[in-house]
């Protein structure tokens, strides 16, 4: 999940999907130009992490390699991790205002549903990029569309949506400043093998306990 978060973040920041299409459509006519496909730097920027659970922590560890200043917001302050991860706890509003990149890692609960709406998106920098690999309804998708279309923020990377699968005609998919994937954050060979092993181990444990109780 953390790897996929970074894949989306970098893809949006450096316009990877746009650039790939640009080349494939035969529109690359000049070898190099100073303003061609300008994106945003990641190294040395500010990363805001919403939700410092296991995935949020893994994202923070990867951000250290990019020499980023890391802010985080969580309903529980995790002081024990702050020094270890080099992260700073701040209120949500401050995180949104100061971050160049905002990455969401919270469960879907009544409290987090619609956590990021118009008000929150308008607090963000116009050059900011939002990444969501948690749950779709955490973001008000209609407000996000407006934010991307009208330039409240620079871009978004999304692995999850309010309704899945997302309608192919959804206007969000017509925007070039959003990179989307079909809820595949955990879709790596290693991760899915580990998930299968955990499931099998759990089944075996339950069956063994039942057998012991029987005898």
Secondary structure, 3 states (H helix, E strand, C coil): CHHHHHHHHHHHHCCHHHHHHHHHCCCCCCCCCCCCCCCCCCCCCEEEEECCCHHHHHHHHHHHCCCCEEEEECCCCCHHHHHHHCEEECCHHHHHHHCCEEEECCCCCCCCCCCECHHHHHHCCCCCEEEECCCHHHECHHHHHHHHHHCCCCEEEECCCCCCCCCCCCHHHHCCCEEECCCCCCCCHHHHHHHHHHHHHHHHHHHHHHHHHHC
